[in-house]
Amino acid sequence: MKGLRIMVVLCIVVAMPLAASGLQFEKKAKTIDELAKMYDSTQCKSCHADIYSQWEKSHHARPLMGVAGGLMMIPVVKSSAFAVKDPKQATLKTFPCFKCHLPQAVANAEDSVAVELTEALFAFSAEKATDKEKADAKAKVAKLQITCLVCHNEKAITHKLVLGKPENGVLYGNKDVASHPDAAYKTVKKSAIMTQPIFCGQCHGTGPNFEFDYPVQCATLYGSYQHNYLSNGGFMACQECHMKKVNGMADHLIGPDFNDKKATGELLSKSIHLDVQTLGYQWLRKAGTLIPMVVVNTKITQDAGHRIPDG
C-alpha cells in the first residue's frame, strides 16, 4: 500500500505438506495424554525457568484454547465443512488446523486423538453442560500445546532435502551446545532458520492451504511480510519485534498476548496511527440562518511488518 510503512510481526502460517518430519516414536499416540507426554517439556523448566514462565503465558501454550478462555475448535467440529454429527466420526483430517496449531498430532497421533478432542469439544458446548463438565473438557484440551520440543526439534529444519530431518535426541537453537544437561536431549545443534522469518513462516503463513481435501484459507502473515514489508524496504525479522530480548534472552511470550488487553493495546498503538483533520464552518442557507457545520477527515495507517489483523 502506498505510503504504508511496515514493520515485522510474529511468526507465520505457511502451507506445508502434512508429513511426519520431526521426532519419531515407536508408536503413535492413541490418547491426548499419550501425545502430551511425548512432547512434554517440563524438564526444560529446571534450567530455563524464565523462558518457560514466558512460554506458559503465551498462545503457544494454549494453541487450541483461543482467547478469553474459549475453545476455538468448537466451530470446526460443529459448523464448518469439517463438522461431524458424532465425535466418533472425527479423524485427524477433521482438524486441518492441526497443521499449525498442533503439528505433532499430524506426525505422531492416531485418529483416536481427534475423536477424544472432539468429545471434549462436544461436552463443553453441550446445551446442558455442567460447570464441572466444562472444566473437565477444557482441562483435556489444555493438555495439547506447542511445547519446546515442537519448535526446538519438530520445526527446526525446513530444508530437509539438503539438511535432513530433525534428529531424535537433539534440540536445535541458535548455536551449537556440545554438552546439554538433559538425559534425553544431550546435544543442541544450531538451526539455520531459528532466527529467520521462515522459521515462524511455517505456521504463520502465506494463506490458502490447498493440500487439504477441502482447502482452507488461513493466516497470511508471512505472505504479507514478504510482499508488503520486504518489498517496501523492510529488513527486520519477526523475532526482532515479537521476541525482543529480556535479560539477554529472547522473550518466549512471543507477544501479543491477546488475553492481556492492556499490553496488546500498547503494542498496537505503536504501529497503528490515526490522523484526524477537521474543518468547521457555518452554512448560510438563507438570510438570518447560520447552520454550524464540520467536516472530519480521518486516515488510519499502520507500520507493522504485516497486515493487521492476521494470525
Legacy VTK file of the C-alpha trace (Angstrom):
# vtk DataFile Version 3.0
C-alpha trace
ASCII
DATASET POLYDATA
POINTS 311 float
0.000 0.000 0.000
1.382 3.373 -0.963
2.521 5.425 1.986
2.139 2.455 4.294
5.354 1.587 6.055
5.527 -1.845 7.558
7.491 -3.327 10.434
7.731 -7.007 11.312
5.363 -9.205 13.232
5.236 -12.581 14.754
5.565 -15.952 13.262
3.712 -17.069 10.228
1.205 -19.546 8.804
2.541 -21.449 5.803
1.128 -24.177 3.591
3.248 -27.204 4.366
2.640 -30.807 3.413
1.176 -32.951 6.143
4.110 -35.301 6.536
5.955 -36.562 9.587
9.136 -34.541 9.934
10.469 -34.221 13.469
10.524 -36.556 16.455
9.727 -40.144 15.606
8.326 -42.592 18.132
7.867 -46.360 18.032
4.104 -45.988 18.258
1.736 -43.138 17.560
-0.278 -41.634 20.385
-3.756 -43.068 20.826
-4.865 -40.602 23.509
-4.405 -36.941 24.351
-2.416 -37.908 27.433
-0.039 -40.038 25.372
0.553 -37.254 22.862
1.064 -34.687 25.625
3.595 -36.979 27.308
5.535 -37.483 24.058
6.104 -33.741 23.726
6.246 -32.871 27.425
8.776 -30.095 28.007
8.505 -29.636 31.756
12.092 -30.874 32.087
13.179 -27.642 30.378
11.863 -25.596 33.305
14.622 -26.523 35.743
17.306 -24.770 33.683
15.242 -22.284 31.705
12.771 -21.073 34.323
12.299 -17.555 32.935
11.803 -18.727 29.362
9.435 -21.467 30.493
7.423 -18.953 32.528
7.110 -16.695 29.479
6.035 -19.604 27.302
3.370 -20.682 29.819
1.682 -17.292 29.358
1.933 -17.411 25.571
-0.611 -18.500 22.984
1.750 -21.338 22.068
0.900 -22.872 25.439
-2.814 -22.796 24.566
-2.994 -23.202 20.757
-6.454 -24.787 20.814
-7.909 -22.564 23.520
-8.383 -19.281 21.704
-8.897 -16.034 23.613
-10.702 -15.295 26.872
-10.955 -18.929 27.912
-12.804 -20.122 24.841
-12.281 -23.312 22.837
-11.587 -22.174 19.293
-12.030 -25.609 17.691
-15.746 -25.860 18.528
-16.842 -24.153 15.268
-14.626 -26.577 13.322
-16.479 -29.654 14.562
-19.890 -28.017 14.834
-20.394 -25.736 11.824
-17.556 -25.903 9.305
-17.043 -28.063 6.240
-15.250 -30.444 8.618
-18.178 -30.716 11.057
-19.179 -34.137 12.370
-22.505 -35.295 13.769
-20.873 -37.665 16.199
-17.407 -37.356 17.805
-16.633 -40.951 16.751
-16.631 -39.743 13.144
-13.708 -37.382 13.754
-10.286 -38.075 12.256
-7.067 -36.092 12.019
-8.403 -34.727 8.722
-11.304 -33.202 10.646
-8.774 -30.748 12.071
-6.792 -29.076 9.273
-5.887 -26.565 11.991
-3.544 -29.198 13.437
-1.089 -28.347 10.694
-0.098 -25.267 12.694
-1.974 -25.428 15.984
-0.843 -28.971 16.802
1.674 -30.235 14.211
2.850 -33.052 16.472
-0.574 -34.661 16.130
-0.146 -34.817 12.362
3.182 -36.575 12.768
2.613 -38.776 15.784
-1.056 -39.286 16.645
-3.794 -41.716 15.696
-7.297 -40.652 14.697
-8.396 -41.626 18.204
-6.780 -38.414 19.493
-9.043 -36.428 17.163
-12.031 -38.388 18.484
-11.090 -37.652 22.107
-10.633 -33.962 21.345
-13.984 -33.806 19.568
-15.684 -35.491 22.518
-14.282 -32.787 24.786
-15.457 -30.022 22.445
-18.945 -31.529 22.265
-19.057 -31.916 26.041
-18.016 -28.295 26.612
-20.554 -26.886 24.169
-23.468 -29.138 25.176
-26.592 -27.161 25.995
-26.928 -28.611 29.495
-23.224 -28.995 30.278
-22.445 -28.502 33.963
-19.615 -26.316 35.186
-17.635 -29.441 36.092
-18.166 -30.990 32.662
-16.984 -27.776 31.034
-13.965 -27.553 33.312
-13.017 -31.192 32.634
-13.359 -30.713 28.881
-11.277 -27.551 28.925
-8.585 -29.208 31.043
-8.316 -32.016 28.492
-7.947 -29.625 25.560
-5.412 -27.563 27.512
-3.013 -30.516 27.544
-2.419 -30.030 23.826
0.293 -27.402 23.474
3.005 -26.131 21.167
5.808 -27.153 23.520
9.554 -26.511 23.457
10.100 -29.758 21.540
7.822 -28.686 18.703
9.845 -25.563 17.947
13.276 -26.777 19.013
13.060 -30.071 17.157
9.971 -30.659 15.027
10.111 -27.284 13.223
13.835 -26.549 13.479
14.737 -27.648 9.931
12.837 -26.681 6.801
15.351 -27.528 4.051
15.169 -31.267 4.672
16.286 -32.258 1.182
19.722 -30.854 1.990
19.885 -30.907 5.793
17.809 -33.986 6.532
15.073 -34.291 9.133
15.470 -33.142 12.747
17.234 -35.849 14.720
15.781 -37.692 17.678
17.536 -36.816 20.911
18.711 -33.463 19.543
17.463 -29.988 20.320
18.047 -27.090 17.943
18.790 -23.495 18.835
20.753 -20.525 17.548
24.101 -22.088 18.432
25.766 -25.454 18.997
25.964 -26.770 22.553
28.123 -29.885 22.718
27.071 -30.913 26.216
23.459 -30.259 27.172
22.430 -31.338 30.714
19.369 -33.358 29.781
19.114 -37.124 29.911
17.030 -37.340 26.730
18.473 -34.396 24.776
22.218 -34.300 25.366
23.071 -32.232 22.289
21.962 -28.879 20.929
22.693 -28.131 17.290
22.492 -24.822 15.513
19.391 -24.379 13.390
19.928 -22.384 10.207
16.449 -20.864 10.474
15.832 -20.336 14.201
16.367 -16.567 13.982
14.903 -16.188 10.493
11.333 -15.258 9.458
10.985 -18.557 7.587
11.034 -20.349 10.948
7.880 -18.516 12.005
6.524 -18.768 8.478
5.926 -22.484 8.841
2.850 -21.740 10.912
2.012 -18.080 10.399
1.995 -18.193 6.722
1.040 -17.500 3.216
-2.687 -18.123 3.250
-4.527 -20.778 1.222
-3.856 -24.389 2.170
-4.593 -26.331 -0.997
-3.185 -29.631 0.221
-6.368 -30.463 2.127
-9.284 -32.352 0.574
-11.273 -29.224 1.379
-8.830 -26.285 1.036
-8.922 -23.667 3.753
-7.847 -20.044 3.856
-5.821 -19.217 6.914
-3.448 -16.587 8.252
-1.272 -14.738 5.760
1.318 -13.025 7.940
4.334 -14.438 6.162
2.901 -13.630 2.751
2.080 -10.092 3.862
5.546 -9.747 5.401
7.205 -10.829 2.156
5.013 -8.954 -0.298
4.202 -5.778 1.619
7.066 -5.258 4.036
10.222 -6.575 2.418
9.177 -5.234 -0.961
8.863 -1.753 0.570
12.333 -1.781 2.064
11.699 -3.525 5.381
14.533 -5.612 6.740
13.666 -6.745 10.263
12.803 -10.330 11.162
9.664 -11.415 13.004
11.752 -12.313 16.031
13.102 -8.760 16.326
9.619 -7.430 17.118
7.970 -10.404 18.786
10.874 -11.960 20.677
12.797 -8.940 21.869
15.459 -9.861 24.391
14.685 -9.817 28.078
17.781 -10.067 30.270
19.755 -11.148 27.226
17.359 -13.914 26.172
14.582 -13.907 23.579
11.153 -13.297 25.107
9.207 -16.524 24.658
5.882 -14.882 25.404
6.034 -14.022 21.689
3.508 -11.229 22.082
0.926 -10.054 21.764
-0.946 -11.984 24.401
-4.488 -11.160 23.315
-5.777 -12.072 26.769
-3.767 -9.113 28.100
-5.796 -6.264 26.618
-3.642 -3.515 28.110
-0.360 -4.862 26.735
-1.966 -5.671 23.384
-3.314 -2.129 23.151
0.099 -0.685 23.936
1.731 -2.818 21.259
-0.852 -1.938 18.628
-0.677 1.760 19.478
2.976 1.757 18.429
2.085 0.505 14.960
-1.389 1.892 14.197
-1.778 5.621 13.679
-4.890 7.792 13.407
-4.713 11.177 11.697
-7.786 13.408 12.091
-8.300 16.690 10.254
-11.342 18.874 10.862
-12.788 21.987 9.277
-15.540 23.959 10.974
-17.704 26.481 9.159
-21.180 27.994 9.055
-23.622 27.416 6.220
-25.730 30.426 5.319
-28.643 28.690 3.656
-30.869 31.757 3.772
-30.665 35.198 5.230
-30.532 35.212 9.016
-29.956 31.464 9.349
-26.436 30.256 10.019
-26.070 26.479 10.331
-22.829 25.313 12.033
-21.143 22.526 10.066
-17.985 20.455 10.425
-16.018 18.304 8.002
-13.951 15.498 9.532
-11.343 13.593 7.536
-9.716 10.576 9.170
-6.859 8.421 7.973
-5.700 5.228 9.653
-2.261 3.878 8.782
-0.036 1.198 10.248
3.655 0.458 10.004
3.797 -3.081 11.357
5.515 -5.775 9.358
2.282 -7.253 8.021
-1.392 -6.535 7.683
-3.420 -6.187 10.868
-5.320 -8.173 11.939
-3.933 -11.526 10.901
-2.548 -14.651 12.502
LINES 1 312
311 0 1 2 3 4 5 6 7 8 9 10 11 12 13 14 15 16 17 18 19 20 21 22 23 24 25 26 27 28 29 30 31 32 33 34 35 36 37 38 39 40 41 42 43 44 45 46 47 48 49 50 51 52 53 54 55 56 57 58 59 60 61 62 63 64 65 66 67 68 69 70 71 72 73 74 75 76 77 78 79 80 81 82 83 84 85 86 87 88 89 90 91 92 93 94 95 96 97 98 99 100 101 102 103 104 105 106 107 108 109 110 111 112 113 114 115 116 117 118 119 120 121 122 123 124 125 126 127 128 129 130 131 132 133 134 135 136 137 138 139 140 141 142 143 144 145 146 147 148 149 150 151 152 153 154 155 156 157 158 159 160 161 162 163 164 165 166 167 168 169 170 171 172 173 174 175 176 177 178 179 180 181 182 183 184 185 186 187 188 189 190 191 192 193 194 195 196 197 198 199 200 201 202 203 204 205 206 207 208 209 210 211 212 213 214 215 216 217 218 219 220 221 222 223 224 225 226 227 228 229 230 231 232 233 234 235 236 237 238 239 240 241 242 243 244 245 246 247 248 249 250 251 252 253 254 255 256 257 258 259 260 261 262 263 264 265 266 267 268 269 270 271 272 273 274 275 276 277 278 279 280 281 282 283 284 285 286 287 288 289 290 291 292 293 294 295 296 297 298 299 300 301 302 303 304 305 306 307 308 309 310
